[in-house]
Amino acid sequence: MPKKKWILTVDDDPAILNILEGALAHPELTITTASDAQQAFIQARDIAPLLIICDIMMPGSGDGTTMLKLLRADPRIPRVPIIFMTSMDLKKARALLPFNDPTIGLIPKPLDLDKLRKYVWDLAGVAAPPDLTSELRKVVIIGSGAAAYTAPIYAARANMAPLVFGGVSMGGQLMITSEVENFPGFPEPISGPELMERMQKQVERLGVAIINEYVVKVDLSRRPFYVETSEGTAASANTLIIATGANAKWLGIESEKRLMGHGVSACATCDGFFFKDKEVVVVGGGDTAMEEATFLTKFASKVIVVHRRSVLRASKIMQNRARKNPKISFIWDTAIDDITGNGQVDGVKLKNLKTNAVTALKCGGVFMAIGHTPTTSFLGGQLKMDENGYVIADDRTHTSVPGVFAAGDVMDHRYRQAITAAGMGCKAALEAERWLEDQATH
Ligand SMILES: Cc1cc2nc3c(=O)[nH]c(=O)nc-3n(C[C@H](O)[C@H](O)[C@H](O)COP(=O)(O)OP(=O)(O)OC[C@H]3O[C@@H](n4cnc5c(N)ncnc54)[C@H](O)[C@@H]3O)c2cc1C
């Protein structure tokens, strides 16, 4: 096995350490960090790094010169180069150094990261890693849920060399789902995170590069399209697949988080089955709430709709359907103050918004139906969207901009299921491939 090449970075500011870690990232290097002179000394002794990069002034934890003295006084630590970062005038900084030694360098802050990167890679004898984003891509996929993980499977098998920008919290909404019982191919329930991990592995096995950064900017007026992330990584692509999903709106109370997946849900289609013969509460007053409440009556013995106002926002037809259902009752002008239960929901505390009176209600489940927010703000209004911010796409996933496709919950507020999202991801990849072929032949 080749010996690991370590670089040790030392600073008491985690932000600087993060910058260095990101800038020097290389498959053949391991960047390790220390926050003070003492830690740096122990690490340098244990891992024998190729290079140490350190701030010359580290208030509170002993400055860089203390570290330098410690390192150079210990014969077990090789005399590796040490680079000191400094915001001071370089002459003044050099005067602080206890030794005049050619293995000790000084670099000014703000750092010239390109220069530093080149120096480190030359010192380590490693070639620059391939720039995944430098070449023009046939397709770039944005997202990391069921839709975004299905599209590259099809695109890779069609030799489109897709690139995926998956954001930092990969896996999408299923990451907060304890059991998925309705995804074909799994006779036993599978946990949401495990299902998503399997999808990701399948994508990676096909050699698809996934970049864990959020896309913050797209330019759909240029051809090829331009995409940029919060880290400044940019890519250009002939086609784009938007699969950034949506997020259920939650109440934001502590007990809701604690009991999520243990009686608290935001998806009746997904979890209703687990509430057979139980009394459940549905929170909301719009179409979604009426739909969820009506659907839940197939399983629950009783469904209580809790609404903040005295009138529903839902369409007449949805209201009538719910009101006529003998299993559904309504509590008006009321909000959920708390959800109770030790490990599993056993009730809610309701607050009457007119009287402020708080009462307890026993129930086995609470369904939030106060809406979803599609993740579309980064598109800057460049695609046609409906009044709730969902991307408008046709049955074949084409959006208002030719060459841009949308798949999954970002454009679907009707089904909102992993399998439908995956199906649309497949459609989008096939459509992107055909669209490119059409462009080439016209
Ligand atoms: C509590 C709960 C339980 C559920 N249970 C089930 C179930 O049992 N069965 C079922 O079929 N469905 C279930 N669903 C619904 C299912 O999770 C969704 O329908 C499905 O995840 C939609 O997939 P998607 O790919 O469209 O988007 P999402 O899953 O929403 O994923 C979108 C991804 O894109 C990433 N992203 C967003 N913006 C950017 C950006 N700018 N740059 C890069 N990445 C970005 C996000 O971080 C996210 O990871 C459940 C949903 C919830 C909330």
The ligand as an ORCA input file, in Angstrom:
! r2SCAN-3c Opt
* xyz 0 1
  C     -42.042     12.022      6.330
  C     -42.121     11.525      4.914
  C     -42.332     10.178      4.693
  C     -42.397      9.701      3.378
  N     -42.588      8.360      3.173
  C     -42.656      7.875      1.915
  C     -42.848      6.490      1.671
  O     -42.970      5.679      2.587
  N     -42.903      6.086      0.365
  C     -42.806      6.952     -0.681
  O     -42.844      6.512     -1.843
  N     -42.632      8.279     -0.475
  C     -42.554      8.765      0.786
  N     -42.406     10.110      1.015
  C     -42.366     11.008     -0.139
  C     -40.996     10.936     -0.817
  O     -40.013     11.134      0.152
  C     -40.886     11.963     -1.929
  O     -41.944     11.844     -2.812
  C     -39.576     11.774     -2.675
  O     -38.501     11.840     -1.788
  C     -39.431     12.825     -3.764
  O     -38.189     12.648     -4.358
  P     -37.487     13.826     -5.175
  O     -36.283     13.206     -5.792
  O     -38.437     14.484     -6.065
  O     -37.049     14.956     -4.124
  P     -36.508     14.986     -2.637
  O     -36.600     13.679     -1.942
  O     -37.181     16.152     -2.008
  O     -34.948     15.299     -2.839
  C     -34.476     16.484     -3.381
  C     -32.993     16.594     -3.085
  O     -32.420     17.637     -3.828
  C     -31.506     18.357     -3.002
  N     -31.454     19.745     -3.450
  C     -32.391     20.711     -3.259
  N     -31.973     21.876     -3.783
  C     -30.748     21.644     -4.311
  C     -29.806     22.459     -4.989
  N     -30.046     23.750     -5.233
  N     -28.628     21.911     -5.381
  C     -28.378     20.579     -5.157
  N     -29.252     19.764     -4.499
  C     -30.406     20.288     -4.092
  C     -32.127     18.276     -1.606
  O     -31.122     18.484     -0.618
  C     -32.673     16.863     -1.616
  O     -31.684     15.962     -1.155
  C     -42.299     10.603      2.294
  C     -42.079     11.970      2.528
  C     -41.973     12.424      3.822
  C     -41.723     13.886      4.075
*
